[in-house]
Amino acid sequence: MAEGAKQLLPDGGTMAALTGPPGAVWTTERWKCFQQDIEGAGIDIVAEQSSEPAVERGVAIASDFLQRYPDVDLIYGADDTVGVGAAQAVQEADRCGETMVLTAVFGRQAEQLMKAGCISFIAALPTVAIGRRSVQEAHKLIQGQEPESDVISIPLVPVTEENVDTVDIADLREPDDYQP
């Protein structure tokens, strides 16, 4: 996500952040690493707030940010719930294209808001690929095989307005007709 922020604000700028659920390890670590990775990029964090992961909370918090900082360049949403909420707030304020939104997880709502020009960068988690690899590794363990490594890395997929129509979603989310 930090790479996305630096790509969106190559000359620096202002940013507000919806950091995700308070106290959750994934959000605190993601936010800490994000801040470390944007150090020296000239990106000034003017506001930050944690919240439960819900679209309506994202809308409310981002709307407040936009009222307090009407010219903020970028809003960070820790995941697609608050990120979608932030994009909806930007859309309601008629600021799509002016205030950019950066988030994670390439859900259907996030994809639609990106295609509408209200989300600028998504660090897409390849959840299907992660699940597939987990099952493969579990099968190996059940067969008595040792893992090849203690760490398996499955990279995120950067999604932008430029590549949103060509991203292969097969590793990112279930197909539209999927039923468990």
N, C-alpha and C positions, 0 to 999 in steps of 0.2 A: 504494500500500500504506500510505503514511503517513496518507492520508485515512481509510483503513479503520481504522487503529490509533486515530486520534483519535475516530472515530465509536464504536468499541467501548469506548474508555476516555475518555469525555468529561471525567471528573474526575481523570484521571491514573491511574497504577497501575504495576505491575511487569511487566517483559517479559524473556523470554529469546529468543535469536535463533540460528537455524541459517542462517548467512549464505551458504551455497552453496560451490561449488568455490573453493579458495584460488587467488588470482592471476588468476582469470578476469575479464576486463574487465566483463562484464555484472553479475557479482555484486558486485565492488568498487564500481562506480558506483551500482548499485541500493542497496546498503547505505549508502554515503556520502550519497546524496540522501535516503534514508529518514531517517537520523539528523538531517540538516539540517532536514527538513520536520516532524519531531516536536519540534524544539527549542521549549521554552517550554510544551509540552503537559502537563508533569508526569508524563511516562512515563519511569520509571527502568529502564534496561537493566541487569539484574542478572547476565546471563551471555550470552556469544556464542561461537560456535564455527563454523569453516568445515569443510566435508567434501565428499567426492564426492557427486554427486547420485544417491542411491540410497535407496529406501524404508527398507531395513534400517538404514542409517546414521542416518536421521532418527529411527527408533524408538529406537535405542541412545542417541543424544545427548539426545533429548527425555526419555527415561526417566531419564537422569542428571540433567538439569535439574530434573525433578519430584521426584527424591529430595533434591537439594540445596535446592530452593526449592519446597516442597510447596504453597505458597499463591500461586505466580506467577499473575498475571492473564491473561497473553497469551504465546503462543509464535509467533514470526515464522518462517516457512519460506520461503526465497528462491524456491523453485519447488515444483511439485506433488509432486516425488519426496520431498524432505525434509519438505514440508508434510503430505503423506499420512502419512509416518512419524511426524511429531509428533502428528497426530490419532489415529493408532493407539495411540501411547504414552499419550495422554490418555484414550482409550477403555479401554485395559488398566488404567489407574490409577483407573478409574471417576470421572473428573473432567470428562466432557463436560458443558458448561454452566457449569462452574466455572472451568476454565482454557480460555480461548478460543484458537483457532488462526487465524492470518492467513497466507494464502499467495497464490501466483500460479498461473495456468494452470488452466483448468476441465476437467481430465481426468475420466474416468468414475469413478475411485476417489475423487477429491476431491468430486465431486458426491454420491456415495453417503454419504461421511462427513459432508458438510454436511447432507444429509437426515436423518442419524442424530443431528444436533445436536453433532457433534464438530469441525466447522470452522465458523467464524463469518463469515469474509469471504474472498472470493477476488477478486483483481484479474485478471480473465480476459483473456488475450491473444487477440485475434481473428485467430488464425493463418490461417484460411481467407480472411478478408477481406484480410489482408496478402498472401497468395499470389496471390489474384485480382487485386489492384491492381498487384502486381509484374508479372504477365503482361500486363496492360493497358498499363502504362507501357513495357514492353519492346517490345510490338507497335508502339506509337507511335514509338519510337526506330527500329525496323527500317523503318518507313514513312517515315523522314526527318523526323518531327515533333519539335519541341523540347518538352521537358517544360514544363508550366505553372508549375512551381515547383521549386526545389532541395530543398525539404522537403515531404514528404507525411506528414500526421499521421493516424493511425488510432487513435482513442481506445480505451483499455481499457474493459472492461465490469465494473462492480462487481456482484458476485454475493453476496447475503446469504441468510440463512435465510428472510427474508420474500419474496424474489423468485426463489428458486432454481427453483420450479416454472413460472415464466412466462418465464424467459430464453430467447430464441431462440438456439439453439446453431448455427444455420446458418452464422454467421460465425466461430464459436469452435472447432469441431472437425469432423472428417469424420463423415458419418452412420454409424450402427451397421453397415450392410451394405456399407460402402465396401471395395473391393478394388483395390489399385494395379495 
